[in-house]
Amino acid sequence: MDLSSNNTVKNLEAAFGGESMANRKYLFFAEVTSQLGMNELSKVFKETANQETQHAFAHFRLLHPELVVNDPSTLTDEQKKQIAARCLELAIEGETYEYTTMYPEFTEQAKIDRDSDAVAEFSEQEAESKEHAAIFRKAASNFGFLTSIEHHHADQYTEALNSLDGETAAPKTAGNKWICRQCSMIYDPTFGDPDSGIAAGTAFEEIPDTWVCPICGATKKSFVPYQEYVAA
């Protein structure tokens, strides 16, 4: 399917959101009617919720064809790793948006409206979203899905260790890569960020200011030139 149209993407995202919301709403209705002893009606809500889930899945597959798995047996270990890594990236992106932008804004509005219950709810969800993002980042690290980030961290530790031993730090050179100060994600113009609409070959300076880190959601201003070690 051609997703070159921004309107089509927006419509698919809206449809995915609507179907997902319907799923959770019907499951809530199922719980309520079950508590009321209306088991048959509760069953109807549950069955409909499952159908809404499949509708949402269909929309999401169109939005992210890179995650569609038709026959796992045909995939290499590296391909499986890339798919799993992408799932974690999207999860981190979503949770980071929630605790850095969405819930803080909702909380401030609830304070203006003097709705203490909403303030408490949004604040609690903000904390949970931050915790979830950390869990996903830890999982990505544990499974080795953030290779470039881990290499950067390893270089930092090596440099610190050499410094303690009195050794001269290895020379570095600034290339055309940029690194996120929040999560250490490295932007490489060779690959770009196709999922965010940034084509391969796009220099960091040419990326729109509205672009955010695909890992943690930090703004473009959070990136600094990445200095790589020069091979001896």
N, C-alpha and C positions, 0 to 999 in steps of 0.2 A: 504493500500500500504506500502511495506517495504522501509523505508527511511534510512536503515542502511548504504547504500552506500553513501560516501561523494560525489562521482561523480554525482549520481542521484540528490542529494540535490543541488549541484552547477548548474546542468543543468536546474532544475526546477526554481532556482533563476534567471538564465540567461533568461529563457523563460518568466518568469513573468516580468522581466525588459524590454524585447523586446516588449511584447504585451502592456505593460503599455506605453512605449515610442510611439508605433504606435498609440495608442488611442489619446494621446495628440497631436501628429503630424497631424493626420487626422482632429482633431477638429480645429487645426490652419489652415489647408488647407481649411476647411469648412468656416472659418471666412474670409479668403482671397478671395475665390471665391464668397462668398456672397457680399462682398464689390465691387466686379467686376460686380455684377448683374447677375452672373451665378447661379441662385438659384437651378436649378436641379442638377448641379454638386456638389453644396454645400450640398445638401440633400444626395447624394451618399456618400460623405466623412463622414457625420454625422452618417449614418446608419452603415458604415463600422467601425467607431470608437466604436460604441456600441457593435459590435460583438467582437472587440478586447478586450473590457472591460470584457466581459463574459469569454473569453479565459484566461485573466489574473486572474480573480477570480477563475477559475478552478485550475490553477497552485497554487495559494496561499492557497486554501483549502487543497491541498495535502501537502504543506509545513507546514501548521498549522491546523491539524485535530482537535486540541482542540478548534478551533473557529467555527467549523461547527455546525450550528443549523438546525436540521431537523424539530423538532416539539417543539417550545418554551413552549407549554402547559405541556410538560412532565418534564420540568426543575424546580428544586427547586429555591428559591430565592438566596440561596448560590451559586448554580451552575451558575445562571445568572450573579451574582456578579463576580465570578471568570473569566468568559468569558470577561466581560466588562473590568475588571482589566487587563487582558492579552492584550486586544486591546490598552489600555492606555500605558502599559509597552513597547509594540512594537513601539508605536508612539513616546514616550519619547526617546527610544533608537535611533530611526532613526533621529530625529531632533537634538539630542545631538551630534551624529556623524557628522552631517552636519556642525554645528557651531563650534565644537571643532577640527575637523580634515579636512573634505572635502573642505569646502569653504576657510579656511585659506591657505591650500596648493594650491588651485586653484588661490587664490589672489596673492600669492608669485610668482607663475609661470607667471601669467599675467603681474606682475611688471617686471619680467626678460624679457618678450617679449615686454615690453613697450606698452601694449594694455590698455590704460586708460579706455576705455569703458568697457572692461571685468573686470578690477579692480573694477570699480564702481558697476557693476552688482553683482559680487561675494560678495563684501563687504555688499551690501544691503541685499542679500539673507542670508548671515551669521547672520546679525542682526535679520532678520525675523525668521530664524530657531531657534535662541535662544529664541525669544519671544514665538514661538509656543511650544517649549519644556516647557517653564514656564507655559503656559496655560494648557498643558496636566497634568503637575505635580499638578497644582492647582485643576484641575478637579478630579484627583485621590484622592487628599486630601479631597476635598469637599464631594465626594461620599463615603469616608471611605474605599477606595480600598488599601491604604497603611497602614494597621493596625499596623504592627510591627514598622514602622517608627513613626507613630503618638504616639504609646505607649512610644517610646524612648523620643520623644520630651516632652511628658507629664511628664515623670520622671525627665527630665532636669529642667522643669519649677517648679515642686514640690520641687526639691532639692534647687533651687535658692530661692524659697519662704520661705522654712524652714530656710535657712541660714539667710535671712533677719530678721526672727523672733527669731534668736539666738538659734535655735534648732540644735542638732547634726545631721549631715548627716547620712542617713541610710547606713549600711554597704553594700559593693558591693563585688561581686566575679567574677573573670574572668573565663568564661567557654570555650567552643570550638567554639563560634560564633564570627564572625567578622563583623564590621560595616564600611560602606563607609563614609568617611569624607565629601564627596561632597553632597550626597543626603540622607544619613542615612539609606540606604538600609542595612538590616541585612542578612548576609549569614549564614544559619543554615545547617551544614553538614548532619543533619538528613534527610533533603529534597533534598540537593544538588541544582543543576540548570540544570535539564534535557534538557531544551530548548537550552542550550549552550553546551550540551554534557557532563555535569558534573553529574555523577550518584549519587543517594542518598547514603549517607554513606561516601562520599569523604571528607576527612579532608581539611581544607583550605590550609594547607601547600602542599598538593598534587595537587592542581589545577595548571594547566599550567600558566606560567607568561603572556601568551598572552590573558588570560581570562579577560573580562571587566565586570563592573557592569551592570546587565541586566536592570537597571532602568535608569541610567544616562550616561553609557558608560565610566565611570572612570576606570583607570587601576587598576590592582590588588594591586599595591603599595599604592593606595589611601585608602586601608582598614587597620583598626587597630583592635586589640582585643576588643570585646564588653564586658563590665562589667555590669552585671545584679544586680539588688537589691536583697538582701537576705530577704526572707520573715521573718517577726517578729514572 
